[in-house]
Amino acid sequence: MPTITLSVPEDLKKEMDKSREINWSEVARTAIKKKIEELNILKSITSKSKLTEKDALELAKKINKSLHKKYAEMG
């Protein structure tokens, strides 16, 4: 099995060291696998999309404006 090296901030490492019974390599493998599965689903969905990149960016802007307005009204 190939090996990768992962850098974490010192404070995170200190927290990890408090739970030595946890297999942190397995936690990282699981998180990486889950992210890859999510990316594959996203790629599958977007590969079938008829939107251009420009259309997607315009849609994202509209969604962001709508969400900003919604939360501004709430707060």
N, C-alpha and C positions, 0 to 999 in steps of 0.2 A: 504494500500500500504506500503511495507517495506521502511525503511529509510536507506540511506547510508551516511557516512560522507566523505567529500572530502577535502583533504589538498591542498592548492595552495601556491606558494611563496608570500611573502608580497607585492612585487611590482605588481604582477598580481592582488591581491586583491584590491590594491589601484586603479588600472585601472578599475576593475569591479565596484568599488564604484562610479566612475564617471558616470556610466550609470545605475543608480538605477531603471530606468524604464524597464530594461531588466529582464526577468524572467530567472535567471541564472540556476535554477534547471531544467527548460524546455530545455535550451541549452545543459546542461549536459546529460539529458535523451535522447535528439535527437542524440547527438554525440555517446553515448553508443549504442543506437539502431542501428545506421548506422554501427558502427564497428562490432557489432554482425552479422548483415546481410552480411558484407564483409567476415567475418570469415566463415560463413555458406556456402557462395559461394565457398570460397577457399577449405573448407573441401569437398564439393561436387566434385569439380574438381580433387582434389588430391586423393580422394577415388577411382576414376576410372583410375588413373595413373598406368602404369606398371613399372615406375621408382622405383628403390630402393633408400634408403636414400643416399647411396654412389654415385649412378648415379646422383642424384639431386645436391649433393655437388660438384661433378666434373663439371657438367654443369654450376653451379653458378660461379665456379672459371674461367671457360672459358669466360663466359659473362663479369665478372669483368675485366679480362685481356683485352678483346676487348674494353670495354668502357674506360678503363684507357688509352689504346693506342689512341683511337679516340680523347679523350679530351686533351691528351698530345700533339697531333699533332695540335690541334686547338689553344692551348694556348701558 
